[in-house]
Amino acid sequence: MREAYIVTSLRTPGCRRGKGALAQTRPEDLLKTVIEAVMEKTPNLDKKDVEDLMIGCSFPEAQQGLNIGRIIAQMAGFPDSTCGATVNRFCSSGLEAISLQAMRIKSGWCDVAIGGGIESMSIVPMGGNMPRPHPKMAKENPDVYVSMGITAENVANRYNVSREMQDEFAYHSQMKAANAKKNGLYKELVPTPASRFVEKDGQWEEQTFVQDFDDGIREVTTIEGLGKLRPVFAANGSVTAGNSSQTTDGAAATLIVSEEALKKYNLEPIAKVKTYTVAGCRADEMGVGPAYAIPKVLDMAGLKVEDIGIFEVNEAFASQAIYCLQQLGMYDDKSLWTSDSDKRIVNVNGGAIALGHPLGCTGAKLCAQVINEMKERGVKYGVESMCIGGGMGAAAVFELV
């Protein structure tokens, strides 16, 4: 089987749903920006050389519907010969898109492809515009439809993840992100044109500006402040807005090629897509998915936790991220994940609690973050993983070239 090489991997800023800088920018425009940036940062490769675009999206409807994968290929100026598709595995949709393209390259079915993800949670609401659970299924087995916040409470209660542990974890996520923002560590971030509409003389006028930072980072966060927040999913619960991921808008894209394409177009790869897998778990505790997916993907790769130099484990909620790290033997040693440790290898520049979780984009976004940080640190192996609504986990191993 051939190798699949990542040449370029980029993301837009992640900005808060509703109140953030990208709230009034159409998802197609976000995706167009990051895909064009990927092509601009890949010399020697023309758009006609890209065979296919596959885009992950958790709620592919309305402005991000109608097969946005094909639409964006046309919007971004790719020729008719460049195809496009949309894939949905909820929170891992972006990683699924990248991995499907990598598998096509490994199989010899393709030589140059782009995998990415998009989610405008401001424009398309969580759950979609017209959710319609099956009535019989909803009565007999409602867990597959349950709020992800409730699943986070279930994880906290079943596995003794305290409020104090969650708030501490959330604090360090914010501090790691604040440090990365201050010191310009997000090398994968693309300054993104954004729109806002203001009323002027009785008419709506579009204003444009460039957004070049994640606007959900709270630099002034304190553990004491987090402790004052009320639970949001259960009256006596421990999951709050402060120790949960932010709902955000964003897009990301990754260019993947075969070894033959590397030579043909004289491209410089960053990493190889080594392995990818998914693993199932109980729907009512979907957040534990990475605890199953990461050991499975490492076994496939012939590696151990100790072999991995950097992890991006999506922080859908602090409770589930903590539990997964516990199962991997990486939580008790706080030097591996706290903001004041120079030995940290988990979510080194902050996670979704600080940077946001734009559902269908997250898998592609985390790929950009882990690949570029691997390059900066010279780390041989990196792992990306996330839990998935409905009771799954996904994980991938990347190898630095």
Residue pairs with C-beta under 8 A, 6 or more apart in sequence:
1 106
1 107
2 105
2 106
2 107
2 108
2 258
2 259
3 106
3 258
3 259
3 272
4 101
4 102
4 103
4 105
4 106
4 256
4 257
4 258
4 272
4 273
5 256
5 257
5 258
5 259
5 262
5 267
5 269
5 270
5 271
5 272
5 273
5 401
6 254
6 255
6 256
6 269
6 270
6 271
6 272
6 273
6 367
6 371
6 398
7 42
7 45
7 255
7 256
7 257
7 262
7 267
7 268
7 269
7 270
8 38
8 41
8 42
8 254
8 255
8 270
9 38
9 188
9 252
9 253
9 254
9 255
9 270
9 367
9 368
9 371
9 372
10 34
10 37
10 38
10 41
10 188
10 189
10 190
10 252
10 253
10 254
10 368
11 34
11 188
11 189
11 190
11 250
11 251
11 252
11 253
11 361
11 364
11 365
11 368
11 369
12 22
12 30
12 33
12 34
12 189
12 190
12 192
12 211
12 250
12 251
12 252
13 21
13 22
13 189
13 192
13 211
13 212
13 213
13 214
13 215
13 250
14 214
14 216
14 246
14 248
14 249
14 250
14 355
14 356
14 358
14 361
14 365
15 21
15 22
15 23
15 211
15 214
15 215
15 216
15 248
15 249
15 250
15 356
16 23
16 215
16 216
16 246
16 247
16 248
16 249
16 356
17 23
17 121
17 122
17 246
17 247
17 248
17 249
18 122
20 122
20 215
20 216
20 248
20 249
21 194
21 209
21 211
21 215
22 30
22 120
22 122
22 192
22 194
22 211
22 249
22 250
23 122
23 123
23 249
24 122
24 194
24 195
24 196
24 197
25 120
25 192
25 193
25 194
25 195
25 249
26 63
26 120
26 123
26 195
27 63
27 64
27 68
27 118
27 119
27 120
27 123
27 124
27 249
27 251
28 63
28 64
28 68
28 71
28 72
28 75
29 193
29 195
30 118
30 120
30 192
30 249
30 250
30 251
31 55
31 68
31 72
31 116
31 118
31 251
31 253
32 72
32 75
32 76
33 190
33 192
33 193
33 251
34 116
34 190
34 192
34 251
34 252
34 253
35 53
35 72
35 76
35 114
35 116
35 253
36 76
36 77
37 190
37 253
38 114
38 253
38 254
38 255
39 45
39 47
39 50
39 76
39 255
42 255
42 267
44 265
44 266
44 267
45 112
45 255
45 265
45 267
47 76
47 77
47 78
47 79
47 82
48 78
48 79
48 81
48 82
49 112
49 261
49 265
50 78
50 82
50 112
50 113
50 114
50 255
51 81
51 82
51 83
51 110
51 111
51 112
51 113
52 82
52 83
52 84
52 85
52 101
52 104
52 110
52 113
52 114
53 69
53 70
53 72
53 73
53 78
53 82
53 83
53 84
53 85
53 113
53 114
53 115
53 116
54 69
54 84
54 85
54 86
54 87
54 97
54 100
54 101
54 113
54 114
54 115
54 116
55 68
55 69
55 72
55 84
55 85
55 86
55 87
55 97
55 115
55 116
55 117
55 118
55 360
56 86
56 87
56 88
56 89
56 92
56 93
56 94
56 95
56 96
56 97
56 115
56 116
56 117
56 118
56 360
56 361
56 363
56 364
57 64
57 68
57 86
57 87
57 88
57 93
57 117
57 118
57 119
57 360
58 88
58 90
58 91
58 93
58 119
58 359
58 360
59 119
59 124
59 125
59 126
59 127
59 128
59 359
59 360
60 67
60 68
60 86
60 88
60 360
61 124
61 128
61 129
62 123
62 124
62 129
63 120
63 123
63 124
64 118
64 119
64 120
64 123
64 124
64 360
67 84
67 85
67 86
68 84
68 86
68 118
69 84
69 85
69 86
69 87
70 83
70 84
70 85
70 86
71 84
72 84
73 82
73 83
73 84
74 84
87 93
87 96
87 97
87 100
88 360
89 96
89 278
89 388
89 392
89 394
90 359
90 360
90 388
90 389
90 390
90 392
91 314
91 316
91 357
91 359
91 360
91 362
91 363
91 386
91 387
91 388
91 389
91 394
92 278
92 362
92 363
92 386
92 388
92 392
92 394
93 117
93 359
93 360
93 361
93 362
93 363
94 115
94 116
94 117
94 252
94 360
94 361
94 362
94 363
94 364
94 365
94 366
94 367
95 117
95 276
95 362
95 363
95 364
95 366
95 367
95 384
95 386
95 394
95 396
96 363
96 394
97 115
97 116
97 117
97 363
97 364
98 115
98 116
98 254
98 256
98 273
98 363
98 364
98 367
98 396
99 115
99 273
99 276
99 396
100 115
101 110
101 113
101 114
101 115
101 256
102 115
102 256
102 273
102 276
103 276
104 110
104 113
105 111
105 113
105 256
105 257
105 258
106 273
108 258
110 258
111 257
111 258
111 260
111 261
112 255
112 256
112 257
112 258
112 261
112 265
113 255
113 256
113 257
114 253
114 254
114 255
114 256
115 253
115 254
115 256
115 364
116 251
116 252
116 253
116 254
116 361
116 364
117 251
117 252
117 253
117 358
117 360
117 361
117 362
117 363
117 364
117 365
118 250
118 251
118 358
118 360
118 361
119 248
119 249
119 250
119 251
119 358
119 359
119 360
119 361
119 362
120 249
120 358
121 247
121 248
121 249
121 358
121 359
122 249
123 249
126 247
126 359
133 145
137 144
137 145
138 145
143 282
143 283
143 284
143 391
144 283
144 390
144 391
146 283
146 284
147 233
148 286
148 287
148 316
148 317
148 389
149 232
149 233
149 239
149 244
149 317
150 233
150 234
150 284
151 283
151 284
151 285
151 286
151 287
151 320
152 233
152 239
152 244
152 287
152 316
152 317
152 319
152 320
153 233
153 234
153 237
153 238
153 239
153 319
154 284
154 285
155 161
155 285
155 287
155 288
155 317
155 319
155 320
155 323
156 162
156 163
156 166
156 237
156 238
156 239
156 319
158 285
159 323
159 326
161 238
161 318
161 319
161 322
161 323
162 238
163 227
163 238
163 243
164 227
165 318
165 322
166 238
166 239
166 240
166 243
166 317
166 318
166 319
166 322
167 223
167 226
167 227
167 240
167 242
167 243
167 318
168 223
169 243
169 315
169 318
169 321
169 322
169 337
169 353
170 221
170 226
170 242
170 243
170 318
170 353
171 221
171 222
171 223
171 226
171 339
172 337
172 338
172 339
173 315
173 318
173 347
173 350
173 351
173 352
173 353
173 354
174 217
174 218
174 219
174 221
174 350
174 353
174 354
175 221
175 339
175 340
175 350
176 339
176 344
176 347
176 348
176 349
176 350
176 351
176 354
177 214
177 217
177 349
177 350
177 351
177 354
177 355
178 217
178 218
178 219
178 221
178 350
178 354
179 185
179 339
179 349
180 186
180 349
180 350
181 213
181 214
181 217
181 219
182 219
185 349
185 376
186 214
186 349
186 369
187 372
187 375
187 376
188 368
188 369
188 371
188 372
189 212
189 213
189 214
191 210
191 211
191 212
192 210
192 211
192 212
193 208
193 209
193 210
193 211
194 208
194 209
194 210
194 211
195 206
195 207
195 208
196 206
196 207
196 209
197 204
197 205
197 206
197 207
198 204
198 205
198 207
199 205
214 354
214 355
214 356
216 246
216 248
216 354
216 355
216 356
217 350
217 354
217 355
218 354
221 242
225 242
226 240
226 242
226 243
229 240
229 241
229 242
230 240
231 237
231 238
231 239
231 240
232 239
232 240
232 241
232 244
233 239
238 319
239 317
239 318
239 319
242 353
243 317
243 318
243 319
243 353
244 316
244 317
244 318
244 353
245 314
245 315
245 316
245 317
245 351
245 352
245 353
245 356
245 357
246 352
246 353
246 354
246 355
246 356
246 357
247 356
247 357
247 358
248 355
248 356
248 357
248 358
249 358
250 356
250 358
250 361
250 365
251 358
251 361
251 364
252 361
252 364
252 365
252 367
252 368
253 364
254 364
254 367
254 368
254 371
256 273
257 265
257 267
257 269
261 267
262 269
269 401
270 371
270 372
270 374
270 375
270 400
270 401
271 371
271 374
271 375
271 382
271 398
271 399
271 400
271 401
272 398
272 399
272 401
273 396
273 398
274 301
274 381
274 396
274 397
274 398
274 399
275 297
275 300
275 301
275 396
275 397
276 297
276 394
276 395
276 396
276 397
277 293
277 296
277 297
277 300
277 394
277 395
277 396
278 293
278 388
278 392
278 393
278 394
278 395
279 289
279 292
279 293
279 296
279 392
279 393
279 394
279 395
280 289
280 292
280 391
280 392
281 288
281 289
281 291
281 292
281 391
281 392
281 393
282 288
282 391
283 390
283 391
284 391
285 320
285 391
286 320
286 387
286 388
286 389
286 390
286 391
286 392
287 316
287 317
287 319
287 320
287 321
287 323
287 324
287 387
288 320
288 323
288 324
288 327
288 387
288 393
289 324
289 385
289 386
289 387
289 388
289 391
289 392
289 393
289 394
290 313
290 314
290 320
290 324
290 385
290 386
290 387
290 393
290 395
291 323
291 324
291 327
291 328
291 393
292 393
293 385
293 392
293 393
293 394
293 395
294 305
294 313
294 324
294 328
294 383
294 385
294 393
294 395
295 328
296 395
297 383
297 385
297 395
297 396
297 397
298 304
298 305
298 307
298 308
298 383
298 397
300 397
301 381
301 397
303 381
303 397
305 328
305 329
305 330
307 380
307 381
308 345
308 381
308 382
308 383
308 397
309 345
309 374
309 377
309 379
309 380
309 381
309 382
310 345
310 348
310 370
310 373
310 374
310 377
310 379
310 382
310 383
311 330
311 345
311 346
311 347
311 370
311 382
311 383
311 384
311 385
312 347
312 351
312 366
312 369
312 370
312 382
312 383
312 384
312 385
313 321
313 324
313 325
313 346
313 347
313 351
313 383
313 385
313 386
314 321
314 351
314 352
314 357
314 362
314 366
314 385
314 386
314 387
315 321
315 347
315 351
315 352
315 353
315 357
316 352
316 357
316 386
316 387
318 353
320 387
321 351
322 331
324 385
324 387
325 331
325 336
325 337
325 346
326 332
330 336
330 337
330 346
331 337
334 341
335 341
335 343
335 344
336 343
336 344
336 345
336 346
337 344
337 345
337 346
337 347
338 344
348 373
349 369
349 373
352 362
358 365
362 386
363 384
363 386
363 394
366 384
366 386
367 384
367 396
367 398
370 382
370 383
370 384
370 398
371 382
371 398
373 379
373 382
374 380
374 382
374 398
374 400
375 400
378 400
379 400
380 399
380 400
381 397
381 398
381 399
381 400
382 397
382 398
382 400
383 395
383 396
383 397
383 398
384 395
384 396
384 398
385 393
385 394
385 395
385 396
386 393
386 394
387 393
388 394
